[in-house]
């Protein structure tokens, strides 16, 4: 997957299209990501020790990774990324727009 935990992404489709957020969790097996404050869903929670009052909680539901696009930190635009090797042999992600290293 091209998106990692901690990346800033832009939602390009769906009810939250145009909103930005930070990736909280990546689920590569299902090709999904959880983005902070995006795709909120209501969950009915039974009272427990952690949540004594119970109630209806709003949680972030996973999005398909094809519905988000990586944001470059330098040019602040949604971008595709390339992978390149540096002189010391490490592989890094590079912004296709401005050429900045994303890692």
C-alpha positions as CSV (number, residue, x, y, z in Angstrom):
1,X,0.0,0.0,0.0
2,X,1.2,3.5,-0.8
3,X,-0.4,5.1,2.3
4,X,1.0,4.7,5.8
5,X,-0.1,5.5,9.3
6,X,0.4,9.2,10.0
7,X,0.1,10.4,6.4
8,X,-2.2,13.3,5.6
9,X,-4.8,12.4,3.0
10,X,-7.6,14.1,1.0
11,X,-10.9,12.2,0.5
12,X,-11.8,12.3,-3.2
13,X,-15.1,10.6,-3.3
14,X,-18.1,9.9,-1.0
15,X,-20.0,12.0,1.5
16,X,-16.7,13.5,2.9
17,X,-15.2,14.4,-0.4
18,X,-12.8,17.4,-0.2
19,X,-12.0,16.9,3.5
20,X,-8.5,16.3,4.8
21,X,-7.4,14.1,7.7
22,X,-4.6,12.1,9.2
23,X,-4.5,8.3,8.8
24,X,-5.0,6.6,12.1
25,X,-4.9,3.0,11.0
26,X,-4.1,1.0,7.8
27,X,-5.7,-2.3,7.1
28,X,-3.8,-3.8,4.1
29,X,-5.6,-7.1,4.0
30,X,-8.9,-5.4,3.2
31,X,-7.3,-2.4,1.3
32,X,-8.8,0.1,3.8
33,X,-7.7,3.1,5.9
34,X,-9.2,4.8,8.9
35,X,-8.9,8.6,8.7
36,X,-9.3,10.9,11.7
37,X,-12.7,12.7,11.6
38,X,-13.8,11.2,8.3
39,X,-16.6,8.7,7.6
40,X,-18.2,8.9,11.0
41,X,-20.6,6.0,11.9
42,X,-22.8,5.6,14.9
43,X,-22.2,2.6,17.2
44,X,-24.6,1.5,19.9
45,X,-22.4,0.6,22.9
46,X,-23.6,-1.5,25.8
47,X,-22.4,-0.2,29.2
48,X,-19.0,-1.7,30.2
49,X,-16.2,-0.9,32.7
50,X,-14.5,1.3,30.1
51,X,-17.8,3.1,29.2
52,X,-20.1,2.9,32.2
53,X,-23.0,4.9,30.8
54,X,-23.0,3.2,27.4
55,X,-24.9,5.0,24.7
56,X,-24.5,5.9,21.0
57,X,-20.8,6.6,20.0
58,X,-19.5,8.2,16.9
59,X,-16.5,6.2,15.5
60,X,-14.4,6.5,12.3
61,X,-15.3,3.7,9.9
62,X,-12.7,2.4,7.4
63,X,-12.6,3.8,3.9
64,X,-11.3,2.1,0.8
65,X,-7.8,3.3,0.0
66,X,-8.9,4.1,-3.6
67,X,-11.2,6.9,-2.2
68,X,-8.3,8.9,-0.6
69,X,-5.3,10.6,-2.1
70,X,-2.0,11.4,-0.5
71,X,-1.2,15.1,0.3
72,X,2.3,16.4,-0.2
73,X,3.6,18.2,2.8
74,X,5.6,20.7,0.7
75,X,3.2,21.7,-2.1
76,X,0.1,20.8,-0.1
77,X,-1.6,19.3,-3.2
78,X,-3.1,15.8,-3.6
79,X,-0.5,13.7,-5.4
80,X,0.5,10.4,-6.7
81,X,3.8,9.1,-5.5
82,X,6.9,7.4,-6.9
83,X,9.4,5.2,-5.1
84,X,13.1,5.9,-5.6
85,X,16.3,4.6,-4.1
86,X,18.7,7.1,-2.4
87,X,22.5,6.8,-2.6
88,X,22.6,4.9,0.7
89,X,20.2,2.2,-0.7
90,X,17.0,3.2,1.2
91,X,13.7,3.3,-0.7
92,X,11.7,6.5,-0.2
93,X,8.4,7.9,-1.5
94,X,8.6,11.0,-3.7
95,X,5.9,13.5,-4.7
96,X,5.2,13.4,-8.4
97,X,4.3,17.1,-8.5
98,X,7.2,18.7,-6.7
99,X,9.8,15.9,-6.3
100,X,9.9,16.3,-2.4
101,X,10.6,13.2,-0.3
102,X,7.5,12.2,1.6
103,X,9.0,9.8,4.2
